[in-house]
Amino acid sequence: MILAGDIGGTKTVLALYQPLDDGGLQCQREQTFPSQEFAQLDEILTAFLPDQASVSAACFGIAGPVVNQRCQTTNLPWLVDAGQLKRQLGIPRVHLLNDLEAMALGMLALPGQDLVELNPNARPQAGNIAVIAAGTGLGEAILHWDGERHSPIATEGGHCDFAPQTGQQDLLLAYLRQHYPEHVSYERILSGPGFSHLYDFLRDSQFALPCPAVSDSNTREIDRNAVISRLGLHDEDALCTEAVRMFVEIYGAEAGNLALKSLAVGGVFIGGGIGPKIRPKLENGIFMQAFKNKGRFLPLLDTVSVKLSLNPHTPLIGASRFFA
């Protein structure tokens, strides 16, 4: 069997897949673990694997940079080493992927019903594909097209400098510099905590009266970011609605940046947990307007396919297919 894992700052999902004669994979067992409650990945593996499990290969998509098959996770205090995992699991084939590399591979395997086209002018084209995913953090990857097949390329593009595109965003950058004087990245905005940063900026700028339902900070019982995004999605509060609008606008702009940097004429995939939750806002035109608003390169981006993935298992699917 093949052991596959999707390791994130919030949760770790593990699954065992049985290869089929037709080249497909059948999931035999899957389990989700709260990442923060474990000191290292090996503890989760011990809890997950049955005593008699016959694993021939393992691949893990990890939220962090993978260098020489080792990864210091970005939002967890974990050091994951493929060599160590080989010894622990007693198998010769263990591979670590950046989580967006795994997601990118998984995107290629998704059926049409798992994808929503956001660009009404999209035209199918062969070429590089870009993948961007806002969730606990912001991930970005590229699928390089060599004329015959796509190969994943990991990046840490989510940690690049935030570049304002409007006067309002200029003020947002100045505001965030007060909190992060050394570096303001896109991940500070395009992630779960980003909703709080946007809300606090708008509140302190007196855009509208504070929302009584939004607490001053997260608690164990209430996820402040989820409250802001939910109220904003349904236009139930002026501050929350504008925070979600800004999120979508900046998300679209950065997706367009990634498409230009990778020359992703083959399309852009949007993954991560946030996209499906705010789907109506991604479909209302603001995202695509910001995506295409690249001056002389608007004609190039105008026909690029931009698809939202609705499948939360995409990184796990990609990891499972690495050795298939």
N, C-alpha and C positions, 0 to 999 in steps of 0.2 A: 504494500500500500504506500501511497504518497502522503506525507504529512505536510500540510500547508498552513501558514499563519499570516494573519494581518495584525501587526503590532502597532498600536497607537497610544497616544498619551492618555486617552480616556479608557479605552478597552482593548483587549487582546482577544482575537477570535482564532481558534484552532479547528482544523478539520482533517479527517482522514478520508482519502479518496481511493477507490478501487479502479485501476485501469481496465477498460473494456476492450473486447476484441476489435471493435470498430474504431478504436482510437479515442473514444470518449472517456469520461471519468464519471464515476458514480459516488456520491458522498455517502459514506458509511456512518460518520459520527461528526458532530459539530458542537462546540461549546464556547460560550463567551465568558471572559473573566474581566473584572475591574482591575486595570493595570496598576493603579496606584496602591492597591492592597498587597502587592507582591514586591519583594526586594529585588528579584531578578527573574528573567524568563525561565530559567531552569526549574524554578518552583512551580510555575504554571504547567510546564511540560510534565512534571511528575504527577501533578493533580489530574491532568487530562488523559494521558496515555494508559490504555488498559495494560494489565500485566503481561498478557500474551500477544500484544500488538506486534505484527510483523511489518516493520517499516523499512522500505528499500531506499527511499530518498526523502529529503525534506527541503522545503524552500519557504523562506519567511520574507514578507514585505515589512519593512521597518521604517517608522517615522524618524528619519535622521540620515545623515550622510554615511554611506557605506564605503570605507576605504580599506583596501587589502582584506576584504571579507571580515572587517570588524566595524562595529557601529556603536558610538556613544549616542544614545537616543536624545533627541532634542528636548522633549517635554517629560522625560523620565530619567531617574538616576541609574539607568541600566547600561552596562557594557555588554554587548552581544558579540560573541566571537564564533565564527563558523567552525574553526578547528576544535574549539572546546565542545561545541555541540556535537560534532562527529564522535568525539570520545564518549560523551554522555549518552548519545543515542545508539552508539555502536554500529554506525552505518558509514559507508565511504562517501556518499553524495549528500552534502548539505550546502545550500547556497543562500546568501543574503542578498536581497534586493532592497533598494530604497522603496518606500511604500508607494511612491508615484510611478516608479518603474513597474511594480506589480499591478497597479491600477491600470497603467497604460496597456499592458499585455491583456488584462481582463477586458478592457474596452473593445478590443478587436474580436472578442468572442461573444459579445452581447447580442441577443436577438433584437430585431427592430422594435418590438413592443417595449423594450426597456429603455428606449432612447426617445427624447422629444426634441425636434428640430426648432430652434429659436430664430433662425434667419429665413424669412420668407423668400429671399432671393437666392438661397443656396443652390449651388450647381455642383454635382459630383465631379471631383477631379482627383487625379493621382498625385501624390506628393507627401511631404512631411505632415505629421499630425501633432498638434499640441494638446496637452492635458493639464488642466488646472483644477484644483480642488480645495475649497474652503471648508474647514471643519474645526477641530481643536486647534490646528495651525493652518498655514497655507502651503500647499504643495504644488509643484510644477514639474512637468516632464515633457520629453519630446519623443516621438516615434519617427525615427529616421527612415526614409524610403530610399532603397538602393536600386529601384527599378523592378524588383521582384518581390521583396518582402519588407515589412517594417521591423526595426530593431529599437528597443527602448534605450533612452539616454536619460540618466538621472540629472537633476539640477537641484540647487537650493535657491531658486529664483524668488521664492516667497520672502526671502530675507533681503532682497534688493531694496534700494532707497525708494520710498514713496514719493511720487512725482505729482503734485497737484495740477489739475487741469482747469479749475475755476477759481474765482475769487473766494468763494466759500471754502474750497479745499485749501487755498493758501492759508486761511485763518486756522483751519484744522491742523495743518502741519505745524504752524507756530504754537498751537495749543499742545500738541503731542510732544513737541520738543521740550516743554516744561517738565514732562514726565520721563522722557527718554532723550536726554540731551546729547548722548553720543551717537545715536542712530535711530531713525524712525523708518521702519520697514513696512512693506505692504501687509505683512502678517499681523501687525498691530491693529489693523483695520479689518482685513478680510479673514476673520476667524471668529470663533464664538465670542471671545473677550472683546472683539472689535465692536460689537453692538453696544457694549457699555462705554467704550471710548467715544463712539459717535454720540450716544445719548448725553454723556457728561459734557461734551463739547457744546452741543446745542443748548443744554440747560444752562451752562455757565455763560453762554453767549446771549441768553435771554431770548432764544428763538420762540419759546412758548413757556407756559407755566409747567412746573414739574408735574409728573404723573404720580398720583397718590399710590398707584399699584406697584410702582418701581421702587424697591428699597435702595438704600445708599450703598449696599454691598451684597455680595453673594452670601448665602447661608447654607447650611447642610440641607435645609428643607426647601429652599427656593433658589432656582437658577435665574439670577437677574437677567442674564443675556437672553434666555429663553422667553422670559416675560416681555422684554422689549421687542424681540422679533415677532412674537405672537400678536401683541397689540398693534405693532406697526403693519403687520401683514393684513390685518382686518381693519385698518384705518380707525382704530378705537381711541387713539391718543395722538395729538399733534406732534409731540416730540418723538415718540416712537415711530410714527409714520415717516417722519423726515429722516430719522436715523436709518431705517430700512431703505428708503429711497437713495440716500447717500451711499449705503453699502452696495446696492445694486449698480449704481453709476460707477463707482470706483472699481467694482468687480469687472464690469464690462470693459473699462479702460485698460485694466491690467491684462485681461484676456486678449485684448487687441495688441498690447505690447508684446506678449508672448508669441502671438501669431506672427508678428513682424520679425521678431528675433529668430524664430525658427523657420520662417518662410513656410508657414503651415497651410499651404493651399489645399492639402488633403483634408483639412478640417480641424476643428477644435472640439474636444470633449470636456464637459464640465462634470467633475465628480465631487466627492465629499458629502458630508451629511447635511450641510446647510442648504444646498441648491434645491433638492426636492421639497424641503420645508417651506421655502419661499418661492416656489414655482410660479404662482400667479404674478409676482412682481418681476420675475425674470422674463415673463412672456409679454409684459405690457409695453415693450419697445424701448424703455430706458437703457437696459443692458446693451441691446444691439446698437443703439445710437452712440453710446460711449465707445463700444467696440470698434465701430467704423470711423469714428471721428479722429482720423489720422492725417488730415490735410491731403497732400498729393497722393497718399496711398489709400484713400477711400475706395477708389475703383477696384483695387486689388482685394480689399477685404469685403467688398459688397456682396460677392458671390461665395464667400467661404462658408462652408457648413459649420454650424455651431450647435452641438447636440448636448442636451442635459441627460445625464444618466440617472435613472430611477432605481438602479439595482445597488443596494448597500453592500453586496458581497463581491463587488468588482475586483478589489485588490486580492481577495482570497481566491477568486477564480484565476486571476493572473498568476499568482504564486503556484497554484496547483498545476498549471499548464506548463510551467518552466521546464520540467523534466519529461513532460508527456510527448 
